[in-house]
């Protein structure tokens, strides 16, 4: 096993993706270090979600390969869990059934899977809502259900497609704090798609700036540990603000 495999949970190597004559990704190469959170950041339509789905095995690459913990991705697998932007909950199932669904698909017995699901329901702040249905929950609560479902299957890689975009600003900030606690405590590798520069700088170990279609990596930025600073003062921190402004200057050329 090479040092690269040991250090990187996911490696994207020379990936191209074409939709007919449209070239979505061109020679995309990017490493995702184990135990860290990497954000994919770029203008709308730059291929962030496409790349995430290729890593998940939900889309095939036209060319190139994705390696997860030393194995080439050919399809979805238990080593990756996906948190969807639109929650993707089963409306007829209560919270605990939704959270336990991935475990159910793996053949885990009812008692064990509900015990595991209950743990993660509590971890995301939904204790007491186990028997509620999605239509009874707020958007933020539904997103927490989706996050608990992804965590419950205990995959080493967690793929998150703009999971906070559909909630209000106050809930979003709380989610960011919760996400950082998960990064600290869960020992997983997080790949996080966002449109928010401020969010990416706050939560990330590294940020991959993607160019517009055909997408490729423009720059890798490693923020200076802003997430370890006091949450109430971070958005006034001059170094944080300078980093946000620097990224904006890099991206503004590509914003229509």
C-alpha positions in Angstrom: 0.0 0.0 0.0 1.5 3.3 -1.1 2.0 6.4 1.1 -0.5 8.2 -1.2 -3.2 5.7 -0.5 -2.5 5.9 3.3 -2.8 9.7 3.3 -5.7 10.2 0.9 -9.1 8.7 1.3 -10.2 9.6 -2.2 -8.1 10.3 -5.3 -9.6 11.6 -8.5 -7.2 10.9 -11.4 -7.6 12.4 -14.9 -11.4 12.3 -14.9 -13.4 13.5 -17.9 -17.2 13.6 -18.1 -19.1 14.2 -21.3 -22.8 14.5 -21.8 -23.1 14.0 -25.5 -21.1 16.9 -27.0 -21.0 18.8 -23.8 -17.7 18.4 -21.9 -18.6 18.8 -18.2 -15.2 17.7 -16.6 -11.8 17.9 -18.3 -8.8 16.0 -16.8 -10.0 16.5 -13.3 -7.4 15.4 -10.7 -7.8 16.0 -7.0 -6.8 14.3 -3.7 -9.0 14.3 -0.6 -6.9 13.7 2.6 -8.2 11.3 5.1 -10.1 12.7 8.1 -10.3 16.2 6.6 -13.1 18.3 5.1 -12.6 19.4 1.5 -15.0 21.9 -0.1 -15.7 22.0 -3.8 -16.3 25.7 -4.7 -17.0 27.3 -8.0 -19.6 29.1 -10.1 -22.9 27.5 -10.9 -22.7 24.8 -13.6 -18.9 24.1 -13.0 -19.4 20.4 -12.3 -19.3 20.2 -8.5 -22.3 17.9 -8.2 -21.2 15.9 -11.2 -17.8 15.3 -9.6 -19.5 14.3 -6.3 -21.8 11.8 -8.1 -18.8 10.3 -9.9 -17.0 9.8 -6.6 -20.2 8.3 -5.2 -20.5 5.9 -8.1 -23.8 7.3 -9.2 -22.4 8.5 -12.5 -19.7 6.8 -14.6 -16.7 8.8 -15.7 -16.1 9.1 -19.5 -12.4 8.7 -18.8 -10.1 8.4 -15.8 -10.7 6.9 -12.4 -11.7 7.5 -8.8 -9.9 5.6 -6.1 -11.4 5.3 -2.6 -9.3 3.8 0.1 -7.2 2.0 -2.5 -10.0 0.6 -4.6 -11.3 1.9 -8.0 -14.9 3.1 -7.9 -17.2 1.3 -10.3 -20.5 1.7 -8.5 -22.0 2.9 -5.2 -20.6 1.2 -2.2 -20.7 1.1 1.6 -17.5 3.0 1.9 -19.3 6.2 0.7 -22.5 7.9 2.0 -24.4 10.7 0.3 -26.2 13.6 1.9 -28.5 15.1 -0.8 -29.5 18.7 -1.2 -33.2 17.9 -1.3 -33.2 15.6 1.8 -34.3 12.6 -0.3 -36.5 11.3 2.6 -39.3 8.7 2.3 -42.4 10.7 3.0 -44.4 7.6 4.2 -41.7 6.6 6.8 -41.0 8.1 10.2 -37.7 9.6 11.2 -36.2 6.4 12.7 -37.2 4.3 9.7 -35.7 7.0 7.4 -32.4 7.1 9.3 -32.2 3.3 9.6 -33.0 2.7 5.9 -29.4 2.3 4.8 -28.8 -0.3 7.5 -32.0 -2.1 6.5 -30.7 -2.4 3.0 -27.6 -4.0 4.4 -29.6 -6.6 6.2 -29.0 -5.3 9.7 -31.7 -6.6 12.1 -34.4 -4.2 13.3 -33.4 -4.0 16.9 -29.8 -3.2 16.0 -30.5 -0.8 13.3 -33.0 1.2 15.3 -30.5 1.3 18.2 -27.9 2.8 15.8 -30.4 5.1 14.2 -31.5 6.4 17.6 -27.9 7.2 18.5 -27.4 9.4 15.4 -30.9 11.0 15.7 -29.7 12.2 19.1 -26.3 13.3 17.8 -28.0 15.6 15.2 -30.3 17.1 17.8 -33.6 15.3 16.9 -34.1 13.2 20.0 -37.8 13.0 20.7 -38.7 13.1 17.0 -38.1 9.5 16.2 -41.7 8.8 15.3 -42.4 12.0 13.5 -42.9 12.1 9.7 -41.1 14.3 7.3 -44.1 16.6 6.6 -44.2 17.3 10.4 -40.6 18.6 10.4 -39.0 21.9 9.3 -36.6 22.0 6.4 -33.7 22.2 8.8 -35.0 19.2 10.7 -35.5 17.2 7.5 -31.9 17.9 6.6 -30.7 16.7 10.0 -32.6 13.4 9.3 -30.7 13.1 6.0 -27.4 13.7 7.8 -28.2 11.2 10.5 -29.1 8.6 7.8 -25.7 9.1 6.2 -23.8 8.9 9.5 -25.7 5.8 10.7 -24.2 3.5 7.9 -20.7 4.5 9.3 -19.1 5.0 5.9 -15.5 6.4 6.0 -16.3 9.0 3.3 -19.3 11.4 3.6 -20.4 13.2 0.4 -22.5 16.3 1.0 -24.2 18.1 -1.9 -25.0 21.7 -0.7 -26.8 20.2 2.3 -27.4 23.6 3.9 -28.7 25.6 0.9 -32.4 25.1 1.6 -32.3 26.4 5.2 -32.4 29.9 6.7 -29.2 31.8 7.6 -29.5 31.1 11.4 -30.1 27.4 10.8 -27.2 27.3 8.3 -24.8 28.8 10.9 -25.8 26.2 13.5 -25.4 23.5 10.9 -21.9 24.7 10.2 -21.0 24.4 13.9 -22.6 21.0 14.0 -20.6 19.9 10.9 -17.3 20.9 12.5 -18.2 18.9 15.6 -18.8 15.9 13.3 -15.4 16.4 11.5 -13.8 16.5 14.9 -15.5 13.5 16.4 -16.5 11.1 13.6 -13.0 10.4 12.0 -14.5 10.5 8.5 -13.5 12.2 5.3 -16.0 14.9 4.2 -16.4 16.1 0.6 -18.6 19.2 0.8 -20.2 21.0 -2.1 -21.1 24.7 -1.5 -21.7 27.9 -3.3 -20.8 30.0 -0.3 -17.2 31.3 -0.1 -17.7 32.3 3.5 -19.0 28.8 4.4 -16.1 27.1 2.6 -13.5 29.2 4.3 -15.0 28.6 7.7 -15.5 24.8 7.6 -12.7 23.5 5.3 -9.3 22.0 5.7 -8.9 22.5 2.0 -10.9 24.2 -0.7 -10.8 23.1 -4.4 -11.7 26.0 -6.7 -13.2 24.7 -9.9 -13.3 26.5 -13.2 -16.5 26.8 -15.3 -17.3 24.0 -17.8 -15.3 22.1 -18.8 -14.5 22.0 -15.2 -11.0 21.4 -13.8 -9.2 22.5 -10.7 -8.0 26.1 -10.7 -6.5 26.3 -7.3 -6.2 24.4 -3.9 -6.5 26.7 -0.9 -5.9 25.6 2.7 -7.5 28.0 5.1 -5.6 28.9 8.2 -7.6 27.0 10.8 -10.4 29.6 11.1 -12.8 26.9 12.3 -10.8 26.5 15.5 -11.4 30.2 16.4 -14.3 31.6 18.5 -17.4 31.3 16.3 -18.7 34.7 17.4 -15.6 36.5 16.3 -14.6 34.5 13.2 -16.6 36.6 10.7 -14.8 39.8 12.0 -11.3 38.2 11.7 -9.2 40.1 9.3 -7.4 37.1 8.0 -10.7 35.3 7.4 -12.1 38.3 5.6 -8.9 38.6 3.4 -9.2 34.9 2.5 -12.8 35.3 1.5 -12.0 38.3 -0.6 -9.1 36.6 -2.3 -11.3 33.7 -3.3 -13.9 36.0 -4.6 -11.4 37.8 -6.7 -10.4 34.5 -8.2 -14.0 33.5 -9.0 -15.6 36.8 -10.0 -14.3 36.6 -13.6 -16.4 33.5 -14.1 -19.6 34.8 -12.6 -22.1 35.9 -15.2 
